[in-house]
Structures are given as C-alpha cells and as structure tokens.
Amino acid sequence: MTKTATIYIRARGIGCPIMEQQRACREAAARLGVTITQEYVEHGGQKGRPTRDRMMRDLAGDHPTDLLLIPTYDTLARNYEVWNKICPTLERAGVRLVVADLVSEATSLAALLLIQRMHENLWRFHTAQRRASTTLHRKESA
C-alpha cells in the first residue's frame, strides 16, 4: 500500500519563498515514494497560524495521512508549548513527522522513521524533565 503525505509550508519572508519550500517537500516525497494527498499553505499577515491549526484538526479528525512533511522544523512551531501540543496530536493520529531538509537521495523512509522516533524520545525526555523541574520548584517554593 502506498504511503500518503500531507505537506505544510508557510511564508517566511524573502529568504525562503513558498515555491522553494513546496519544491523541497515534493522532492522529498518523491524520494520517499509517498503520494502527496493534501497541502496546506500558511500565508503571512495573519494572527497566529490558522492554517496550521486547521491542518492539525484535520489530521486528528477525518483526514488521515501517514506522514506530515515540512520543509524545516521551525515551520510548524518555534516554542516548546506549541510543540507539546503538536507532537501528541500527531502521535494519537498515527502521523509521522518528516522534515524535508533531512531527506537526501540516500535516505530511506525507514531511516527517517528511525530519526523521527529519536526526536520523539527526546521530546518525551524534555517534557519529563520540565515536569520534574516544575514539581521540584513548587516544592522548594512551598
């Protein structure tokens, strides 16, 4: 069965136009042998990231896909609070996050999934460390 991918890109100023991001994601999808079934484009000039938020609702709901393909990590979010919402949502939906910048001609889907698993474990470790630190700080303050 062919794996499917959803692409999310956003306008990031003059340095990285949308077309370049689309090209990078489409090339990565071709190298991985996945079919792009949905594409979300976040345009600038909006408060927050409404397209990303809609995409996350879609992925958690009735728009299943195997992979979420983004050009770079900071495309989705730039702070841990947002990442701490995104990662569990993707995990519950069974969607793997793939960063196009990490895909090269020698990269296989299996290798990318291994990299993603390592990132997920680091995210879980970071979250556990933050919780432990917060708990310790509260006890010391009491």
N, C-alpha and C positions, 0 to 999 in steps of 0.2 A: 504494500500500500504506500502510495506517495505521501510524504510528509508535507504539511502545509505551513505557510509562514504569513504572519501579519507584519507589516512594516510600519514603524512610527518614526517620523522625522519632524524637525521643527526649524523654523527660520532662526538663524543665529547670527545675524549681522552680515557684513560684507565678506568676511573671511571664509565662509562655508555655505555657499548658496544651496538652496533646496535641490536643484538638479544634480549637484555633485553628491549629495547625501543619497538621493534616490539611486543614482548610478552605483555607488558603493554597496548599497543594500541589495540591489538587483544582481550585481556581480557575485556577491557573497551567496545569495540564494541559488544562483546557477552553479556555483562551485560545490555547494552542499547538496544539490539535486533536489531542492524543495520547490514547491509551487506556491507562488505568492497569491493569496486569496483576498487579502484586504490591505489597504494602505491608508494611513492616517497622516495628514499633514497639518502641523500646528503653525499657523501664520503669526507673525509678530503683531504688536499693537493691541493685544488682548490682556485683560487682567487674569492672572493665573494661567493655567494650561487647560482650558475647557476641552480641547480635542483629546488630550491625554486622558483626562478624567472620563470622557465618554468611551474611549477605547477600553479603559480598564473595566468599566461597567459591562461593555460588550463582551470582553474576554471572560469575565466572571459569569456572564449570562449565557445567551444562546448563540454566540459567535465563536465556536470552538476553533482552535488552531493548535498546531504542535509547537511552533516557535514564534517568539516575538523578536524581530530583527530590528536593531537600532544601529545607527552609524557609530556612535561613541557612548560611553557610559553616562556622561552628563546630559545626554539628550533627554532621558527620562526624568532625572531629578538631580539636584545638586546638594541636597541635605539629607541627613540620616532619617529625619522624621518622615519625609516622603518615601524614602526607600523602605522604611519599616512598615509602610502601608502597601507598597507595590509588591515587594517580594512575597509576602504571604498570599496575596491575591493571586499572583501568577502560580504559586505552588499549589494552591487549592484547585485552580483551574487546570492544572497539569500542563502548563505552558512553560517552555524553556526559553530563557533569555539568551540571545546570541548577539554579540557585538561585531558588526561588520569589520571594524578595524583589526579584529583578531583573526579574521578569516584570510588565509593565504591560499595559494594554489596547492600547497602541500597539506592543508588542513582537512581533516575528515570530520564528519558530523560526530562520530564517536569521540574524537579528541576534544571537540568543542563542548560536548556534553560533560566530559570529564572536567574541563576548565570551569564550566558553569557550576558543577557540583562543588568544586573547591571554593568558588565565590560564595555559594550558598552557605557552606560550612563556616566561612569567615564571617559572613553576615550574622549567622546564629551565634557564633562566639562573641562578636562585638555586642550584640543585643544582650546576651547573658552577662557580659562584663559591665555594661551600662546599668542593668538592673541591680547587680550586686553592689556596684558603686553607689547607686542611689539609695539602696537599702542601708548600706553602711553609713552614708552621710546622714540619713534620717535618724539612725540610732545614736550617732555621735551628737546630733543637734538636740536630741530629747533630754 
